[in-house]
Amino acid sequence: MGMMVTGRKVAETPSTVRYEFGFDEEFDRVLTIDKETWDISPDDGRVDAAVAAIATKIKGVWREQGEFPAGAVFSS
């Protein structure tokens, strides 16, 4: 069975970036990424497949474009 996780950037500071994300465009969770260390912190404390999927997608776009994307979609 496939999975679709969608994220949208909601805040960015010099040290962190925050994304709302969730399954099937239900943005019911928030992920904070440390820009220097790439530590990821979901606000609810649950590090699961959805967190890993959207963080990996965001990092891939960042590597390609050199900046954090306004949004990202992971689907499998």
C-alpha positions in Angstrom: 0.0 0.0 0.0 1.3 3.5 -0.9 1.7 6.5 1.2 1.4 10.3 0.3 2.8 12.8 2.8 2.5 16.5 2.0 4.3 19.4 3.7 4.2 23.2 3.5 6.7 25.6 5.0 5.1 27.8 7.6 8.1 29.5 9.2 11.8 30.1 8.6 14.4 31.7 10.8 18.2 31.9 10.3 18.6 28.6 12.3 15.4 26.6 11.8 12.6 25.9 9.3 9.1 24.6 10.2 6.7 22.6 8.0 3.1 21.6 8.6 2.7 18.1 7.2 0.4 15.1 7.1 -1.1 12.4 5.0 -3.2 13.3 2.0 -2.9 17.1 2.5 -4.1 17.0 6.1 -1.6 19.3 7.7 -2.1 18.0 11.2 1.5 17.8 12.3 4.5 20.2 12.5 8.1 19.4 11.9 11.1 21.6 12.8 14.4 21.2 11.0 17.7 22.6 12.4 19.4 24.1 9.4 22.9 23.5 10.7 22.7 20.0 12.0 19.6 18.7 10.1 18.2 17.4 13.4 14.4 16.9 12.9 11.9 17.4 15.7 8.2 16.7 15.2 6.2 18.7 17.6 4.2 15.7 18.8 7.4 13.7 19.5 6.5 10.9 17.1 9.4 10.1 14.7 7.7 7.7 12.2 7.6 6.9 8.5 5.8 10.1 7.7 8.4 12.3 9.4 11.2 10.4 7.7 9.5 10.6 4.3 8.8 14.4 4.3 12.2 15.3 5.8 14.0 13.2 3.2 12.0 14.9 0.4 12.7 18.4 1.8 16.4 17.7 2.1 16.5 16.4 -1.5 15.0 19.6 -2.8 17.3 21.6 -0.6 20.3 19.8 -2.1 19.1 20.4 -5.6 18.0 24.1 -5.2 20.1 25.3 -2.3 17.1 26.6 -0.3 14.2 25.1 1.6 11.2 24.6 -0.6 7.8 26.2 0.0 6.3 22.7 -0.1 7.1 19.1 -0.7 5.2 15.9 -1.5 6.4 12.4 -0.9 4.5 9.5 -2.5 5.2 5.8 -2.8 
